[in-house]
Amino acid sequence: MTGLAQFLLLFFATELGAGPAITDGLLSVLIFGILAIAIWYPVSLLRTDKTSSVMILVNHLAILTITLVTWVFGVKWLTETIVADPAGYSDFWSSSIYFRLGAGIFIYVVIILAYYLMISMDNISKKNIREANLENMLKETELLMLRSQINPHFLFNSLNSISSLTITDPPKAREMVIKLSEFMRYALSRKEDKSVPLRRELENIRLYLEIEKVRFGEKLVTEEKVDTKCLDTEIPNMILQPLFENAIKHGVYESIDKVHLFLECSCTSSEVRIIIKNDYDPDSVPAGGTGTGLRNIRRRLELYYGGRAILNTRKEKGIFIAELFIPGKKKEE
């Protein structure tokens, strides 16, 4: 477009013929295009955040001077070697030198502005990538921290139970140690996984409940209703165990009667719904607790799903209900 505009201007505003006008216009665009590519390297090295404004201005004046001299005299020399009347073209070139310099300065400024816009957009893109990577690193760090709070907490409670059973019922203590080692083997071997299929998590929960049944015996009654279509859904590793631990602590620990613990899993195309219910005695004195388990679950869900997963808890007529909604996502093969 620039070459066409220059050709039309030279052809209609001067007595220069079509041949010289076309040659001048094409060579002007071609040479300035090559120079524009060459300009990119020194411009990209001028760091506006580390170089003073005076130095930037001096550098641009030097680049502009070199560019204009190369462009103006390069067009003159090449055109004179091509056109039939070099002397006539030379006279025209001399009379249009100020116009060429003005046009060259304008084009240079436009190119430089375009380059700085590209550099700015590239810097913004790199900054966004760095911030995203940093945010992911912080999330991973926090997730590992939250995970690290789960296993020691459960292990501490289990060891206390084993300690009691070694006095009251040594065979049960031995059985509990074996099951506890299997449970911890699973937990530690899956520590770095971001998620596991629901079926694996349920297998782990069943093992956990078997450990607790060694201590509580018939006092703890468990039941589950799981839709098999949900079993391949990915969920955060060890996300359910604190919910069951909470049910045991506030249900079985505080009751002298049998406590029923019920698990239900259902799913749709968009989410998985997990419900855990347990009996509790409203008149009993609540066991002390910090609520760390439930807070950790909610924080882990926020980090994994960004607000798309929900944990609700409520009490209804002597039944404590924990309801977990997780976005459905099948494990990729």
C-alpha positions in Angstrom: 0.0 0.0 0.0 2.9 2.4 0.8 4.5 1.6 -2.5 1.3 2.1 -4.4 0.7 5.4 -2.7 4.2 6.6 -3.5 3.8 5.5 -7.1 0.5 7.4 -7.5 2.0 10.5 -5.9 5.1 10.5 -8.1 3.1 9.7 -11.3 0.4 12.3 -10.9 2.1 15.1 -8.9 5.3 15.1 -11.0 6.4 14.7 -14.6 8.2 11.5 -13.8 7.1 8.7 -16.1 5.3 5.5 -15.1 8.5 3.4 -15.3 10.6 5.5 -12.9 7.6 6.0 -10.6 7.0 2.3 -10.3 10.7 1.5 -9.9 11.1 4.2 -7.2 7.9 3.1 -5.3 8.8 -0.7 -5.3 12.4 -0.1 -4.4 11.4 2.2 -1.6 9.0 -0.4 0.0 11.5 -3.2 -0.6 14.5 -1.5 1.0 12.6 -0.1 3.9 11.0 -3.5 4.5 14.4 -5.1 4.7 15.6 -2.3 7.0 12.5 -2.6 9.2 13.4 -6.3 9.8 17.0 -5.3 10.6 15.8 -2.6 13.0 14.1 -5.2 15.2 17.3 -6.6 16.7 18.7 -3.3 18.1 15.2 -2.2 19.2 14.6 -5.5 21.1 17.9 -4.9 23.0 16.8 -1.5 24.2 15.3 -2.4 27.6 13.1 0.5 28.6 13.0 -0.7 32.2 16.9 -0.7 32.5 18.0 2.0 30.0 17.6 5.7 30.7 15.3 7.8 28.5 18.2 9.8 27.2 20.1 6.7 26.1 17.0 5.3 24.4 16.5 8.6 22.5 20.2 8.7 21.4 20.0 5.1 20.2 16.8 5.7 18.3 18.3 8.8 16.6 21.3 6.8 15.6 19.2 4.0 14.2 16.9 6.4 12.5 19.9 8.2 10.9 21.4 5.0 9.6 18.1 3.8 8.3 17.2 7.0 6.5 20.7 7.3 4.8 20.6 3.7 3.7 17.1 3.9 2.5 17.2 7.2 0.6 20.6 6.7 -1.1 19.9 3.0 -1.6 16.7 3.8 -3.5 18.6 6.5 -5.5 21.4 4.3 -6.5 19.3 1.3 -7.5 16.8 3.3 -9.4 19.4 5.1 -11.4 20.9 1.8 -12.5 17.5 0.7 -13.8 15.7 3.7 -15.3 16.4 4.9 -18.9 17.1 8.6 -17.8 19.3 8.5 -14.7 20.1 12.2 -14.9 16.4 13.2 -15.0 15.6 10.9 -12.1 18.6 12.3 -10.1 17.2 15.8 -10.5 13.8 14.7 -9.3 15.3 12.8 -6.4 17.2 15.9 -5.2 14.0 18.0 -5.3 12.1 15.4 -3.3 14.7 14.7 -0.7 12.8 16.5 2.1 9.6 14.7 1.3 11.5 11.3 1.4 13.1 12.2 4.7 9.7 13.2 6.3 8.1 10.0 5.0 11.0 7.9 6.3 10.7 9.4 9.7 7.0 8.8 9.8 7.3 5.2 8.7 10.1 4.6 11.2 8.0 6.0 14.1 5.1 3.7 13.1 7.4 0.7 12.9 9.0 1.4 16.3 5.5 1.9 17.9 4.4 -1.4 16.4 7.6 -3.1 17.7 7.2 -1.7 21.2 3.5 -2.9 21.2 4.7 -6.4 20.2 7.4 -6.3 23.0 4.8 -5.1 25.5 2.3 -7.8 24.6 5.1 -10.4 24.8 6.2 -9.2 28.2 2.6 -9.3 29.4 2.2 -12.8 28.1 5.4 -13.9 29.8 4.4 -12.2 33.0 1.0 -14.0 32.9 2.8 -17.4 32.4 5.2 -16.7 35.2 2.3 -15.7 37.5 0.4 -18.9 36.5 3.4 -21.1 37.2 4.0 -19.4 40.5 0.3 -19.8 41.4 0.5 -23.5 40.5 3.6 -23.9 42.6 1.9 -22.3 45.6 -1.1 -24.5 45.1 1.0 -27.6 44.9 2.9 -26.5 48.1 -0.3 -25.9 50.0 -1.8 -29.2 48.8 1.2 -31.1 50.0 1.0 -29.2 53.3 -2.7 -30.1 53.7 -2.0 -33.7 52.8 0.8 -33.8 55.3 -1.6 -32.9 58.1 -4.0 -35.8 57.4 -1.8 -38.9 57.8 -0.1 -37.9 61.1 -3.5 -37.0 62.6 -5.0 -40.4 61.7 -1.8 -42.2 62.6 -1.8 -40.6 66.1 -5.4 -41.7 66.8 -4.8 -45.2 65.5 -1.6 -45.6 67.6 -3.6 -44.5 70.7 -6.2 -47.1 69.9 -3.5 -49.8 69.4 -1.9 -48.8 72.7 -5.2 -49.4 74.5 -5.8 -52.7 72.8 -2.4 -54.1 73.7 -3.7 -54.1 77.3 -7.3 -55.0 76.8 -7.2 -57.3 73.7 -3.7 -58.1 72.3 -5.0 -60.2 69.3 -7.1 -57.2 68.1 -4.2 -54.9 68.6 -2.1 -57.2 66.3 -4.9 -57.3 63.7 -5.2 -53.5 63.9 -1.4 -53.0 63.3 -1.6 -55.2 60.2 -4.5 -53.3 58.8 -3.0 -50.0 59.7 0.2 -50.9 57.8 -1.8 -51.7 54.7 -3.7 -48.4 55.0 -0.6 -46.4 55.4 1.1 -48.2 52.6 -1.7 -47.0 50.3 -1.6 -43.5 51.7 2.1 -43.1 51.3 2.4 -44.8 47.9 -0.3 -42.4 46.5 1.1 -39.3 48.2 2.2 -37.6 45.0 -0.9 -38.3 43.0 -3.2 -35.5 42.4 -6.3 -37.7 42.1 -7.4 -41.3 42.1 -10.5 -43.1 40.8 -13.3 -43.2 43.2 -13.1 -47.0 43.4 -9.5 -46.8 44.8 -10.6 -44.2 47.4 -13.5 -46.4 48.5 -11.2 -49.4 48.8 -9.1 -47.3 51.1 -12.1 -46.2 53.1 -13.2 -49.8 53.6 -9.8 -50.6 54.9 -10.0 -47.6 57.3 -13.4 -48.8 58.6 -12.0 -52.3 59.1 -9.3 -50.8 61.3 -11.9 -48.9 63.4 -14.1 -52.1 63.6 -11.3 -53.9 65.2 -11.6 -51.4 68.1 -15.3 -50.8 68.2 -16.6 -54.2 67.1 -20.4 -54.4 66.7 -20.8 -50.9 68.0 -19.9 -49.6 64.5 -22.3 -50.7 61.7 -21.5 -49.6 58.2 -23.6 -49.6 55.0 -22.9 -48.3 51.5 -24.9 -47.7 48.3 -22.6 -46.9 45.4 -23.6 -46.4 41.8 -21.0 -48.3 39.7 -21.1 -45.7 37.1 -19.3 -43.3 39.5 -16.4 -45.6 40.2 -14.1 -44.3 37.5 -14.6 -40.6 38.4 -11.4 -38.9 39.5 -11.4 -37.4 43.0 -8.6 -35.9 45.1 -6.6 -38.6 46.9 -7.5 -39.1 50.6 -10.3 -36.6 50.4 -12.9 -38.9 52.0 -10.9 -40.3 54.9 -11.2 -37.2 57.1 -15.0 -37.2 56.7 -15.2 -40.8 57.9 -12.8 -40.0 60.7 -15.0 -37.1 61.7 -18.1 -39.4 61.7 -16.3 -42.0 63.9 -15.0 -39.3 66.3 -18.4 -37.5 66.8 -20.6 -40.5 66.3 -19.1 -43.7 67.7 -16.8 -42.1 70.3 -19.6 -40.2 71.9 -22.3 -42.9 71.8 -22.9 -45.9 74.0 -25.3 -47.5 71.5 -24.7 -48.9 68.0 -23.9 -46.2 65.5 -24.8 -46.6 61.8 -22.5 -45.1 59.3 -24.0 -44.9 55.8 -22.2 -44.0 52.5 -24.0 -43.2 49.3 -22.5 -42.3 45.9 -24.5 -41.2 42.9 -23.5 -39.3 39.8 -24.8 -37.4 36.8 -23.0 -36.4 33.6 -21.6 -33.3 35.4 -21.0 -34.2 39.0 -20.6 -36.9 41.6 -22.6 -36.7 44.9 -21.2 -38.4 47.9 -23.2 -38.5 51.1 -21.9 -39.7 54.5 -24.4 -40.1 57.4 -23.8 -41.2 60.9 -25.8 -41.4 64.1 -24.8 -39.1 67.0 -26.2 -38.4 70.4 -27.4 -34.8 70.7 -27.2 -35.0 74.5 -23.6 -36.2 74.7 -20.8 -33.9 75.5 -19.0 -33.1 72.2 -15.4 -34.3 72.0 -12.9 -31.6 71.7 -11.8 -30.8 68.1 -10.3 -28.0 66.1 -12.2 -28.7 62.9 -8.9 -29.1 61.0 -10.2 -32.0 59.0 -13.2 -30.3 57.5 -11.3 -27.0 56.9 -8.6 -29.0 55.0 -11.1 -30.7 52.9 -12.7 -27.4 51.9 -9.4 -25.9 51.1 -8.2 -28.8 49.1 -11.5 -28.8 47.1 -11.0 -25.1 46.4 -7.4 -25.6 45.2 -8.4 -28.6 43.0 -11.7 -27.3 41.6 -11.7 -23.5 42.1 -15.1 -23.3 43.8 -16.8 -25.9 41.6 -16.8 -28.5 44.4 -18.9 -28.1 47.5 -18.9 -29.7 51.0 -22.0 -29.2 53.1 -22.6 -30.5 56.6 -25.7 -30.4 58.7 -27.5 -32.1 61.5 -31.0 -33.6 61.2 -32.8 -35.4 64.1 -29.8 -37.2 65.6 -28.0 -37.7 62.2 -25.0 -35.9 61.0 -24.8 -35.5 57.3 -21.8 -34.6 55.1 -22.6 -33.9 51.5 -19.8 -33.7 48.9 -20.4 -32.5 45.3 -17.5 -33.0 43.0 -17.3 -32.2 39.2 -17.4 -35.4 37.3 -14.2 -36.3 35.4 -13.3 -39.7 34.2 -9.7 -40.9 34.3 -8.1 -40.7 30.8 -6.8 -43.9 29.6 
